[in-house]
Amino acid sequence: MGKLLAVALVGMAAALVGERLLTLRKRANASREVDPVELPNCWLIKGIERGSEDIEILPNGLAFISSGLKYPGMQSFAPDKPGEIFLMDLNEENPRAVELRISRGFDLASFSPHGISTYVDEDDSVYLFVVNHPHLKSTVEVFKFSEDDSSLVHLKTVKHDLLSSVNDIVAVGPDSFYATNDHYFFDFILILLEMFLGLTWSNVVYYSPKEVKEVAAGFYSANGINISPDGKYIYVADILDHNVHVMEKHANWKLTHVKTLQLDTLLDNLFVDPHTGDIWTGCHPNGMKLLFYSPENPPASEVLRIQNILSEKPTVTRVYANNGSVLQGSSAAAVYKGKLLVGTVFHRALYCEL
């Protein structure tokens, strides 16, 4: 009887493991191969060699690009080099990426920039919020941008127990923001376990100097986050659930679910066109290739444009797709006056004229 029970328990465990592995492969789109969508006028941006994980463009055409992310379990082509923030002026005929100087006193050696967001104050001061992972921790760094000498002045570092595994951020004031925690854990092994078990412990947190609180929860892995041009809605990409959540923002900063747009790819960062309200996103067609990197079979890139997301039938267009031969692991897409920037987690960055 004891042997029969042991065999039954082993069989049940094996069945559970098999089911979980199949579910994880499905969430990672492990079998998907991307169909190419080419754009005629594109080239790789010189000087960006170690990723361009997130991109933020000011209304005047200045684009900030985060580079050099070091993240648990993720490929890095230069793990010993500190991260960087690049600036591009998209008003130039041939824009180039220039590394921004960061003020003294900031710990550059451990700089590992992830998601970024800008906030333009009433006096036209520009604040850059940067998710950072120094020593495999999570912080938010707040900088003030000085256009005169192309530099960033570090103002403060934000740490909080609720900001435990921050991925992306959207600023809603000079010292306040929404942030996504993409996992409950930050250790790579525990992250894999969290994904394996299919736990929905990821969330969105609101931060201000006076108040820090969870405002939305129940995500598999909340990733990119942004705000509608009218400030009424927050958009959250759940990368492992292949969707974008539309959340209504309330006066107490809480978020309530309005709708979910389901897609067939792993959405990363979200960029909102301030003029049209269109959402542009860099996506991972096959997440398994991103997690288990092989130069012989690199992760593909995909850019989607989502129009009229609040309507009953939003329009979703695949603007660009590549099998990794040109661009590997796209994580961001942003537009300005017919110019498209496509960023990646750890690879290059692409500039296209639409």
N, C-alpha and C positions, 0 to 999 in steps of 0.2 A: 504493500500500500504506500509506504514511504517513497519507494522508487517511482511509482506511478505519479505521485504528487510532484516529485522533483522534475520528472519529465514534462508534466503539464505546465509547471511554472516556467521552465526553460522555454517551452514552446510559446507560451504567452509573451514572455519577455522578447523573444526573437521576433514574434509578429508585431509587437509594439515598436521595436527598433526599426523593423522594415517599413512600417507605416510612417514613422517619423522621418526616416531618410527620404522616402518618396515625397512626402509633403515638403521637406526642405528643398529638394531638387526642383519641385514645382515652383516654390516661392522664389528660387534663384533663377528661374527660367533656364535651367541647366542644359536643355536640349535645343534652345533657340539659336539659329544662325541668322544673321542680319542680311536683309536684301539691300544692296547699296543704293543710296540716293546721292548723286553728285551735284555739286554747285560749281559753276564754271570759273569763278574768280576767287580762288582761295589760296592762301599760303600760310605756312607755319611761321609763327612770330619768333624772330631772332632774339636770343637771350633768355628765353623761358625754356628750361630743360628739365626742371624737377617738379612739374605739376603746375596747375593753375586752377586749384580746386573750386574757387568761387570768384565771381565777377560782379562788380557793382558799378553802375554808370550814373554819374551825376546829370542833372538836366542840361548842363552846359557841355556835355560830351566828354568829360574826363572820366576815364575808366580805371578803377582799382582792381588789381588781380592778386589773390593770395597764392603763394607758391612755397613748396618745400614742406608739405604736410608729412608728419611722421605719426602713424596711427597704428594701434595694435593689429597685427596680422596683415597689414597692407604693404604692398611693394613700395620701396623707395630706392631711387637710383643714386642718392647721395645722403645716406642716413646720418653722416657725421657733420653735415653742413647745416647751419641755421636757416630758418625760413626767411622769406622775403615778401615785401609788398611792392608790386610794380604799378606804374602809372602809364596810361596811354591817352593821348589827346586825339580823339576820333574826328576832330575837325581838320586835322592835318591830312594832306593828300596821301602821304605814305606814313601812317602812324608807326611809332616805334615804342617799345617797352623800356621804361627807365625805372631802375630801382630807387625807391624812396629812402632817403636817409632817415633813421629813427634817432630820436634825441638820446643824449647820454643818460645813463642811470637805468635804462631798460635792459633786462637780461636777454640780449640777443642770442647768446649761445644756446639757450633752450627754446628759442622761438619756433613754434610749430603751428603756423596759421591754418585755420580750417574755414568755416563760414564767415562771411563779412557782411556788414550793412553800414549804410551812411545815414546821417541825419543832418539836414541843413536848418540851422536855427534862424530866428527872425532877423538877426543882424548879419545873415549870410555866412556865419561861421559853419565850417564843415567838420563834423565829427565822424570818425571812422571807428566802428566797433568790430573787433576781431576775436573770434573764438580761437583760443590758444590751448595747446596741450604740452605745457612744460613738464618734463620728467613724467610723462604719461598721466598727467592730471588734467583737469578742465578748469580754465579760467576764461574770463572775457576781458580783453584789454581795450581801453577807451583812449583814442588818440584825437588830437586836433590837427587838421591838415593845414599846412602852410604852403600856399601855391607859389608864393614869391621865391622860396628857395627849395621847392619840391621836397618837403620834409614832413615827418609826422612827429608831433610833440606828445609824448606819453603823459596822460593825465592820471589814470588810475587803473588798478587791477581789481576786478570783481571776482570774489570767490563766495560760494555758498553751498551748503549741503544739498540743496535742491538742484544745483547746477552740477550734476555729477558726471554726466557723459554727454556734454553739449556738442551738437553737430552744426547747427545753423542758428541764425539770429536775425531778427528784424527790429531795428530801432524805432521807437515811437516817441522819443524825446531825447534831450541831450544827455540824460543819464538813466533812461529807462528803455526796456526792450522785452520782446518775447523771445524765448529760446526753446529749441527742441533738444530733448535728451533722446538720442537714438537707441540707447539700450539702458537697462537698469544697472548692469555691471559695466566695468571698463576693462577688466582683465580679458585677454583674447579667448582663453579657454572657457571662461564663464560666459562670454558673449556667444561663443559657438553653442554652448549648452542652452542658453536662453533661446537661440534660434532653433535649435534641435527640438526643444520642447514646445515651440510655438507660443511662447509667453507674450502676452500683450501688456507689458509693463512699461512701455515707452510713453513719454508724455510731453506736454508743452508747459513751460513755466513763465510766469510774468515776473519781471524784476524791476524794482525801483528802490532808491535808498530808504524809502519809508515802508515798503511792503514787498514781500517775496512769497509767491504762492503758485501752486499747480492750478492751471486754468483749463486744461483738457487732458484726457488720458485714454488708455485703451488702444494704443497703436502697437503694431508689431515692431515698427522702427520708424519713428517720426524723423524726417530728414530735412529737406528744404522747407523754408517758411518765408512768406512774404505777405504784403498787405495790398489791398485794392487801392486804386488811385483816390477814391473818395474816403478812404480810411474806415469804411464800415465792415469790411470782411478781412479775415486772415485766412490765407491758403497754406495748407500743410500737406507735404508729400509724404506718404507712407511707402518707403522704398520696397519693403518686403510684401506689401499688400497690393502693389502696382496701382496706386490710386492717388488722387488729390482730394483732400477734404476741404470743403468751404465752410468756414466757421464765422458766425456773426460775433462781432466785438461789442461788448456792452460797457456801460459807463464805469462799472466796477472792475473792468479789465477781464472779466470772465469770458469764456468763449462757449458758444452753443452751436451744435452741428446743424447745418442747413442742407447740405447735399454732399454726395461723393461721386466723383467721376472715375470710373474704372477703366484701366488701360491694360496693355499687354507687355509692358516693359517696366524696368526698375527706375523710377524717377528719383533724381538727386536734387540739386538746387533749383529754385524757382526764381525767375526774373519777371517782373511785371512792367510792361510798357506803360509809362505814365500817360501817354496820349491816347492809346487805344484800349488799355486794360487787358490786352492779350498777355497770356502767360507763356513764357519760353522756358524750356527745361532741358538740361543735359541728362541723358538717360544711359542705363546699362542694359543692353539687350539680353546679356547673359551674365548674371551676377557670379556664377561659379568661376568663370574665367577671371573675374576681378579678384576674387578671394584667393584663388590658387593660380598665381601668375605663371605663365610660361611664355618666353619670347617667341617660341615656335608656334604658339596658338594664342595670340594676345587678345585681351578683351576689346570688344568692338565699341563703337561710339554711335550715338543717335541723338538727334535734336528734334523736339516736338514743339509745335506752336498750337496753343489752345485758345480759341476765340469764343467769346460769349459764354463763359463758363457758367454764368448764372441762368442761362436759358435752358429750356427743356432739352434741346439738342445742340450742345456745343460742337464746334467744328475743330477737329484735331487733324493737323497736317504734319507729316514727316518731312521736315525741311532738309535734313542732312542725315546720312548714315554711311558708316565706313566699317569694314571688317577688322580694323586695327592695323592695316598696312600703312595708313597715314596718321591716324589719331587713335590713341588707346585710352579706353576708360573715361569717356566724357562725363563730366559732372556738372557743367554749367553752360548756359547759353544766354547771351544778352545782346540787345540790339540798340542801335542809335542811327537814325536817319539813313536807313538802307545798308548799314554796316553791321555785321554779325561777328561776335566773338564767341568762341567755343573753348571752354576750359576742361581740364582733365584732373583726375585725382593725383597722378604721379608722373604724367608724360608731358607732352608739349602743349601748345595753345594754337588755335587756328583763327585766322582773320579772313572773313569773306565779305565780298561786296554783292549784295542781293540784287 
